[in-house]
Amino acid sequence: MNFHEVRFPASLSFGSVGGPERRTDIVTLANGFEERNTPWAHSRRRYDAGLGMRSLDDIETLVSFFEARQGQMFGFRWKDWSDFKSGAATGEVAQGDQIIAEGDGVATEFQLVKTYSSGGFSYVRPVVKPVLGTVRVGVEQDEMREGVDFEVDLNSGLVTFYSPPPERVDITAGFEFDVPVRFDTDKIQTSVASFQAGDVPNVPVVEVRV
């Protein structure tokens, strides 16, 4: 896949607007009831990067980043400031933040995930772009050591143990993560005069599957 493992400048994504979207097909029946279905197993996130622009230097940085990605051609990493940790937004990353699997004594590879729960229901989101140096992994109450007990693929979010964890033990993880995205436009229109007057460019960004 056409993807560059480089993060959009975090200082520019700060202040952007965006979040998850879902696709739901709704059919209203003759009796007034509805049938609702979704073709998407996972949500897709959209952002507007233009709202993070605060100076002409920011615009120059944006244009350079856009040109290096060749518009929509190459994906990149994006820091979603409202949701970039395995645990609470104001807390520190901890090894027990998320239960990612249960050991069976055989499997050695496990996908990083983040679970969103409310009212007894939950959604499990695969995390495919963890941030370097932030991944902590535990087996039961014991924290594992990266490079000794396990390794993590920063391009896919796969955790690989050197020895399979025992049966019926929780495998936990804590981490920071980015969202894989691309620009949702092949053009950026800027104006020095309008920017100084308070206007910012519209720079849509959309999540991609990797």
Number of C-alpha atoms within 10 A of each C-alpha: 7 11 17 14 13 13 18 19 15 14 12 19 21 16 18 18 17 17 16 12 11 12 13 11 9 11 12 10 9 7 6 8 9 11 10 10 11 11 9 10 11 16 13 17 18 19 22 20 24 23 18 20 23 17 13 14 10 16 21 12 15 20 17 12 17 22 14 12 19 14 18 18 16 17 26 21 23 25 22 21 16 13 15 18 24 26 21 11 12 7 9 14 19 20 24 22 21 21 20 22 18 18 19 14 13 11 15 16 18 17 17 28 22 21 15 10 10 7 5 5 7 10 13 13 14 16 21 21 22 26 19 12 11 14 23 20 29 20 20 18 12 12 17 17 12 16 10 9 14 17 17 23 14 18 14 15 20 21 21 18 19 13 13 16 20 16 12 12 15 20 23 25 27 26 26 21 25 21 23 25 26 25 25 17 15 13 15 15 9 15 13 12 9 11 16 12 9 8 16 21 18 15 21 18 21 22 22 16 11 13
